[in-house]
Amino acid sequence: MSVLLGRKIGMTSIFNENGDYVPCTVIEAGPCPVVQVRTKEVDGYEAIQLGFGNIPERKVNKPLAGHFAKAKVDFKRHLREFRGVKKQLRLGDEITVADFAEGDELKVSGDSKGRGFQGVVKRHHFGGVGMTTHGQSDRPRAPGSIGSSSYPSRVFKGMRMAGRMGGTRITVRNLKVLRVIPESNLLIVKGSIPGAPNTIVEIVKL
C-alpha cells in the first residue's frame, strides 16, 4: 500500500484512447518525507508520519523544529499519519508519485467545501411548503412543524433541521489514476475528490 499527501489543484478533462471525454482532477502529490515512524513497542501502534508543503523557519516553534531536525528533513506545513503501510520506511525517506502508476485505484480523503449555515431546503433537500397550500405566502422554505403532539412532547435527536453544512471529512474510494507526471509531481485522477482547490488531501493506493 502506497500513501501520499497532496494538494487539490482543480478539475479538468481529457480524452482517453477510445476518444471518450473523461472529467478528472489534478492533484499535486508529494514529495513527502517520512518525519516519524511509530512502532508498537514505543507508541502502541504502527504508523508513519508524512510531511507536505514547505514552511519558513520563522513559523516553526522549537518542539516542531526539533521534530524535523531529528528526521533531518525540511520544515513542513502539513503532517499526517498513515497506518497499515507494509513498506519498510525509515526517517527521512521520501515518497513521490513514482510509487503510483496508471490504472491504480485510490482512496482519497479530504475536507469538503464549507457552506456555512444553511436551511433545510439546501441542507436536506426539503421541498418547502410552497406557495399554494397551508396558507403559506411569505415563508415557502420554512421547515414546518418539527415536534409531535402531547406524546412524546419533545423533539427527537437527529431531527433534520437548519445548521452548519459542509466542512466535514469525506472519503472517495475506487478512483482511477489516469496519468502520472513525475517531473511535476502530479496525479490526474478520474472523477472528483473532496474540497475546494488547494485543499490538502490524503491519498492511499488500494
VMD Tcl script that draws the C-alpha trace (Angstrom):
set ca {
  {0.00 0.00 0.00}
  {1.39 3.40 -1.01}
  {0.34 6.64 0.65}
  {0.89 10.32 -0.11}
  {-0.21 13.78 0.92}
  {-1.27 16.14 -1.82}
  {-2.98 19.38 -2.75}
  {-6.03 19.57 -4.99}
  {-5.22 21.88 -7.89}
  {-8.56 21.70 -9.66}
  {-10.59 19.83 -12.25}
  {-10.07 19.39 -15.96}
  {-10.92 16.82 -18.61}
  {-9.03 14.63 -21.04}
  {-9.82 12.26 -23.90}
  {-8.84 8.62 -23.37}
  {-7.57 6.18 -26.01}
  {-11.15 5.40 -27.04}
  {-11.91 9.05 -27.64}
  {-14.17 9.30 -24.59}
  {-14.39 12.63 -22.77}
  {-13.35 11.97 -19.14}
  {-13.66 14.53 -16.29}
  {-10.74 14.34 -13.91}
  {-8.98 16.04 -11.00}
  {-5.36 17.23 -10.92}
  {-3.53 16.64 -7.62}
  {-0.07 17.89 -6.69}
  {1.09 14.86 -4.71}
  {4.31 14.94 -2.71}
  {7.18 14.65 -2.44}
  {6.54 13.66 1.16}
  {9.40 12.84 3.56}
  {8.90 10.42 6.44}
  {9.03 12.62 9.56}
  {8.27 9.95 12.16}
  {7.94 6.17 12.33}
  {5.68 4.91 15.11}
  {6.22 1.36 16.41}
  {4.16 -0.98 18.56}
  {6.90 -1.21 21.18}
  {7.18 2.54 21.75}
  {3.82 4.01 20.69}
  {1.45 1.06 20.93}
  {0.64 1.08 17.21}
  {2.41 1.11 13.87}
  {2.21 4.12 11.56}
  {4.28 6.57 9.56}
  {4.03 10.36 9.66}
  {4.46 12.22 6.40}
  {5.11 15.91 5.82}
  {3.99 18.06 2.90}
  {4.49 21.68 1.85}
  {7.48 23.74 2.96}
  {7.17 26.41 5.64}
  {9.61 29.19 6.66}
  {11.75 28.55 9.73}
  {10.33 31.63 11.49}
  {6.89 29.98 11.56}
  {8.07 26.79 13.28}
  {8.16 26.56 17.09}
  {11.02 24.88 18.93}
  {9.35 21.49 19.60}
  {8.43 21.10 15.92}
  {11.87 22.31 14.83}
  {13.43 19.55 16.93}
  {10.96 17.06 15.48}
  {12.03 17.91 11.92}
  {15.73 18.05 12.88}
  {15.56 14.50 14.24}
  {14.28 13.28 10.88}
  {16.76 15.54 9.01}
  {14.04 16.95 6.75}
  {12.98 20.48 5.81}
  {10.25 22.19 7.80}
  {6.81 21.08 6.59}
  {3.45 22.82 6.91}
  {1.24 19.71 6.99}
  {1.76 16.47 8.93}
  {-0.43 13.36 8.66}
  {-0.16 9.80 9.99}
  {-0.97 6.70 7.96}
  {-1.45 3.22 9.38}
  {-1.19 -0.11 7.63}
  {1.79 0.79 5.42}
  {3.62 -2.50 4.89}
  {6.57 -0.95 3.05}
  {9.60 -0.63 5.32}
  {10.38 3.07 5.65}
  {12.92 4.96 7.72}
  {13.18 8.54 8.92}
  {13.98 10.88 6.06}
  {12.83 8.53 3.28}
  {10.93 10.37 0.56}
  {7.73 9.16 -1.09}
  {6.82 10.51 -4.53}
  {4.27 9.91 -7.29}
  {6.72 7.39 -8.75}
  {5.12 4.84 -6.38}
  {1.88 5.17 -8.38}
  {1.07 4.01 -11.91}
  {-1.70 4.46 -14.44}
  {-4.65 2.23 -13.64}
  {-4.07 2.19 -9.87}
  {-7.17 2.52 -7.70}
  {-7.05 5.14 -4.97}
  {-8.87 6.22 -1.85}
  {-8.76 10.00 -1.37}
  {-9.81 11.77 1.85}
  {-10.20 15.48 2.49}
  {-12.43 18.19 3.91}
  {-15.47 19.08 1.82}
  {-16.34 22.67 0.94}
  {-17.78 24.60 3.87}
  {-21.16 26.12 3.01}
  {-21.95 27.93 6.24}
  {-25.32 27.94 7.99}
  {-27.98 26.61 5.60}
  {-31.71 25.94 5.78}
  {-33.50 22.64 5.36}
  {-34.16 23.05 1.63}
  {-30.49 23.28 0.73}
  {-29.11 21.14 3.57}
  {-31.61 18.24 3.49}
  {-33.36 18.76 0.12}
  {-36.76 19.50 1.63}
  {-39.34 20.52 -0.94}
  {-40.54 23.52 1.04}
  {-44.15 24.31 1.91}
  {-44.66 26.04 -1.42}
  {-46.86 28.96 -2.36}
  {-50.18 27.16 -2.84}
  {-51.11 25.25 0.33}
  {-51.47 25.74 4.07}
  {-51.85 29.48 3.69}
  {-48.09 29.95 3.34}
  {-47.35 33.07 1.33}
  {-44.24 34.51 2.95}
  {-42.11 31.57 4.13}
  {-42.12 28.80 1.49}
  {-38.68 27.43 2.51}
  {-39.55 27.04 6.21}
  {-39.11 23.58 7.82}
  {-42.64 23.44 9.20}
  {-43.62 21.53 12.35}
  {-40.78 19.59 14.00}
  {-42.36 18.06 17.13}
  {-45.11 15.61 17.98}
  {-48.32 16.15 19.94}
  {-48.74 15.58 23.68}
  {-46.68 12.42 23.29}
  {-43.68 12.45 23.29}
  {-43.83 16.25 23.72}
  {-40.25 16.69 22.60}
  {-38.08 16.76 19.50}
  {-36.15 13.57 18.77}
  {-32.38 13.73 18.46}
  {-31.18 13.79 14.87}
  {-34.14 15.77 13.55}
  {-33.20 17.26 10.20}
  {-33.09 21.00 10.72}
  {-31.13 24.06 9.59}
  {-27.47 24.19 10.62}
  {-23.86 24.20 9.56}
  {-23.34 22.44 6.24}
  {-20.16 21.08 4.68}
  {-16.64 21.29 6.03}
  {-16.63 17.61 7.01}
  {-14.19 14.83 6.23}
  {-15.17 12.96 3.08}
  {-13.56 9.83 1.62}
  {-14.00 8.80 -2.01}
  {-12.96 5.26 -2.99}
  {-12.20 3.47 -6.24}
  {-10.74 6.49 -8.03}
  {-8.63 5.52 -11.01}
  {-5.26 7.06 -11.87}
  {-5.32 8.28 -15.48}
  {-1.91 9.96 -15.70}
  {1.24 10.21 -13.60}
  {3.55 13.18 -14.28}
  {6.65 12.62 -12.08}
  {8.57 15.71 -13.21}
  {5.76 17.94 -11.90}
  {4.66 15.69 -9.00}
  {1.16 15.48 -10.48}
  {-1.51 12.79 -10.38}
  {-4.50 13.01 -12.71}
  {-7.40 11.07 -11.23}
  {-10.70 10.15 -12.88}
  {-13.69 11.92 -11.34}
  {-13.90 14.39 -8.47}
  {-12.38 14.48 -5.00}
  {-13.47 16.35 -1.86}
  {-12.77 20.01 -1.23}
  {-12.09 23.28 -3.00}
  {-8.84 23.97 -4.90}
  {-5.79 23.98 -2.57}
  {-7.46 21.52 -0.16}
  {-4.97 19.10 1.43}
  {-5.92 15.50 0.67}
  {-4.69 12.10 1.81}
  {-4.06 9.60 -0.99}
  {-3.98 5.84 -0.37}
  {-3.41 3.24 -3.07}
  {-5.86 0.37 -2.58}
}
mol new
graphics top color blue
foreach p $ca { graphics top sphere $p radius 0.5 }
foreach p [lrange $ca 0 end-1] q [lrange $ca 1 end] { graphics top cylinder $p $q radius 0.2 }
display resetview
